[in-house]
Amino acid sequence: MNEMVQNPPPGAGTRATRQRAAREAAATPGADRVRVNDPDRTMANILQVATAEFADKGLAGARIDEIAALTSTSKRMIYYYFGSKEGLYVAVLEDAYRRIRRIESELHLEDLAPEQALRTLVGFTVDYQLANPDFIRLVMNENMHRGEYITQSTTIQELNIPVIHAVRDVYQRGVAAGVFRPDVDPVDLHMSISALCFFNVANRHTFGAIFKRSLDTPAATAQRRESIIEMIVRFLRP
């Protein structure tokens, strides 16, 4: 699993240092088999491909050689950027959480009435997770590792602070307006929203097979979406 290169390049201690080293390597003739003129775009491409690889095969099954081939770069260049296979995996997790939290921040929940804000947040979570099953698979894989790598990232912990603040703000405004009951923990509320939306993607194949239901049709998707929203809203009503 620890797919480190032998004799890693000098100055590979921090991500910023590795990025500078990568830019220097890209500018040096013969330093790598692919010359990188746009490091940011190269890193984004690596993260996109690595996301699919880790989501599909897990940390143990994914191969840096395969990621390098699919990005038309090299294994050596990937290690310049990310340090190790595990470093790339953590960067993929960070990028996955960064995307969902960035879009959440653009919902402008503070401009909506409490119940409408809650409906908007829950509906968004349903839609995002359905449209991004790789996010679900990454989270499932990391849970199989018992959160070993996610706990190494202060970035992920910081990225998840705003969503709790947003949930707390919507909930407290609803309590003040008398539309939500006053005995719910915002973190527990966030967990309940996540659980319903997560199961909707993670278990749809097994659930559909066992109960002989097609859960991927537009009608089934819309019905389940509305059910999840209503369950959360009714749970909070006085």
C-alpha positions, 0 to 999 in steps of 0.5 A: 500500500505504501507505494513510495519511490526509491530515493525521493527527490530532494526538497520533497518535505512539504507540498509547497516545496514539492510543487516548486520542485515540480515546476523546476523539473518541468523547466529542465530538459530531460528532467521528466518524460513529460514537460509540465508548463501548467502545474496547477492544471496538471495537479487538477488533472491528476486529482480528477483521475486519481479520484476515479481510481481511488473511488473504484479500487480503494487505496490498496487497489489503485496504482500510481503507474495507472494514474500517471498513464491516464494523465500523460505524466509520470510517476516521478512527477506525481511524487513531486507534487504529492509525496507518496501514494498516501499523500495523493489519496489524502489530497483526493479526499481534501479535494472531494470535500472542498468541492461539496463545501464550496457549492454549499457556500453558494446556496445563500441559505441566510437569505431564505426563510428557515424552512425553505433554507432547510429544504434547499440544503437537504435537496442540494445534498440529495442531488449532489450525492446522486450526481457524485457517486465517487464522493460516496465511494471515497467516504466508504473507502475511508471508513473501511480505513477507520478514518485513518487518513482523513484524521491526518488532514486539518484541511478536511476538518476546517472545510467541514466547520462552515457546514455545521455553522450553516446548519446551526444558523438555519436551525436556530433561526427556525427555533426563533421563528417557532417553526422548529422544535428547540431540542435538536443538536445541529451536528446530529441534524447534519448527521441525519441529513447525511445519513439519508442522502448517503444511503440513497446512493451507497445502498441503492443497488443492493436495496433495489435488488433485494426489494425488486425496485428500480431506484434510478428512474427519474420518477423514483429519484424525484419521489425519494428526494421529496421523501428525504426532504419531508422526513427532515422537515417534519422531524424538526417541526414542534 
